[in-house]
Amino acid sequence: MNEFEKCIEERRLIRINASDEMIEKELYGAEYDLMRAEESLHNEDYKWASVQAYYSMFHAAKALVFKKGYREKSHNCLLIAIRELYVRTNELEHEFADNLEMSMDLRHEADYGLTYDEESAKITVENAKKLLAKTQTILKSQGM
């Protein structure tokens, strides 16, 4: 059993019929969090810039997973679903999933370890911009 199947078996990834409105809500959340991350970065609040940029990526990834008919119940299973549903099918390059994973780790360190810096915040914000743009392109090509 692979990680994707394990997430399904453990009900940390479930099948759903996501409406366009649900997907659009996630895109709005991704845009909003990215905007706030950019503001925090401008204000030299690197902890919150890192956290907000990660959540922008989280919502963008969630929109993609919704589009494929799944909903995550864990951040890790969201990453696994992105790798299975988009990277494995070549709809998304490996770097996007790798950047999501790195941002997940940075967010965790910023939140729980109080470890963050300007450079990682800048990288995370930039990665969030790239993932949001790619997500919008993918969803547009699928009729969203």
C-alpha positions in Angstrom: 0.0 0.0 0.0 1.4 3.4 -1.0 1.2 6.6 1.1 -1.8 7.9 -0.9 -3.8 4.7 -0.3 -2.8 4.8 3.3 -4.2 8.3 3.6 -7.5 7.1 2.1 -7.6 4.0 4.3 -7.0 6.2 7.4 -9.7 8.7 6.2 -7.1 11.5 6.2 -8.0 11.8 2.5 -11.7 11.3 1.5 -13.6 11.4 -1.7 -15.9 14.3 -2.2 -17.8 16.1 -5.0 -16.3 19.6 -4.6 -18.3 22.4 -6.1 -16.8 25.2 -8.1 -17.7 27.5 -5.2 -15.6 25.3 -2.8 -12.6 25.5 -5.2 -13.1 29.2 -5.7 -13.2 29.8 -1.9 -9.8 28.0 -1.6 -8.4 30.1 -4.4 -9.6 33.3 -2.6 -8.0 32.0 0.6 -4.7 31.4 -1.3 -4.8 34.9 -2.8 -5.7 36.5 0.5 -3.0 34.7 2.5 -0.4 35.6 -0.2 -1.4 39.3 0.0 -1.0 39.2 3.8 2.3 37.4 3.5 3.6 40.1 1.2 2.5 42.8 3.6 4.2 40.9 6.5 7.4 40.6 4.5 7.3 44.3 3.7 6.9 45.0 7.4 9.8 42.7 8.2 7.6 40.3 10.1 9.3 37.2 8.8 7.6 34.7 11.1 4.1 35.7 9.9 5.3 36.1 6.3 6.4 32.5 6.4 3.2 31.2 8.0 0.9 33.2 5.7 2.8 32.2 2.6 2.5 28.5 3.6 -1.2 28.9 4.1 -1.5 30.5 0.7 0.2 27.3 -0.7 -2.0 25.1 1.5 -5.2 26.7 0.0 -3.9 26.5 -3.5 -3.0 22.8 -3.1 -6.4 22.2 -1.5 -8.2 23.8 -4.5 -6.3 21.4 -6.8 -7.1 18.3 -4.7 -10.8 19.4 -4.5 -10.8 19.5 -8.3 -9.7 15.9 -8.4 -12.5 14.9 -6.0 -10.7 14.6 -2.7 -10.5 16.5 0.6 -7.6 16.3 3.0 -7.9 15.8 6.7 -4.1 16.4 7.3 -1.5 18.7 5.9 0.8 15.7 5.2 -1.9 13.9 3.2 -2.5 17.1 1.2 1.1 17.0 0.1 0.8 13.2 -0.6 -2.3 13.9 -2.7 -0.5 16.7 -4.7 2.3 14.3 -5.5 -0.1 11.5 -6.4 -2.8 13.4 -8.3 -0.7 16.1 -10.0 3.1 15.3 -10.0 2.8 11.7 -10.9 0.5 12.6 -13.8 2.9 15.3 -14.9 0.3 18.1 -14.5 2.6 19.7 -11.9 6.4 19.7 -11.8 8.2 18.1 -8.8 9.5 21.5 -7.6 6.0 22.6 -6.7 5.5 19.7 -4.3 9.0 20.0 -3.0 8.4 23.7 -2.3 5.1 23.0 -0.6 6.9 20.5 1.6 9.7 22.9 2.4 7.2 25.6 3.2 5.3 23.2 5.5 8.5 22.6 7.4 9.4 26.3 7.6 5.9 27.1 8.9 6.2 24.4 11.5 9.6 25.8 12.6 8.3 29.4 12.7 5.2 28.4 14.6 6.6 25.9 17.1 10.3 26.4 17.1 10.2 30.2 16.7 12.9 29.7 14.1 12.6 32.0 11.0 14.6 34.5 9.0 14.2 37.0 6.2 15.7 34.7 3.5 13.4 31.8 4.2 10.4 34.1 4.4 11.3 35.6 1.0 11.7 32.2 -0.6 8.4 31.0 0.9 6.5 34.0 -0.4 8.0 33.6 -3.9 7.1 29.9 -3.9 3.5 30.8 -2.8 3.3 33.2 -5.8 4.5 30.5 -8.2 2.1 27.8 -6.8 -0.9 30.1 -6.9 -0.1 31.1 -10.6 0.4 27.5 -11.6 -2.8 26.4 -9.7 -4.8 29.1 -11.5 -3.4 28.0 -14.9 -4.2 24.3 -14.2 -7.8 25.1 -13.0 -8.4 27.4 -16.0 -7.3 24.6 -18.4 -9.9 22.4 -16.6 -12.7 24.8 -17.2 -12.6 26.8 -13.9 
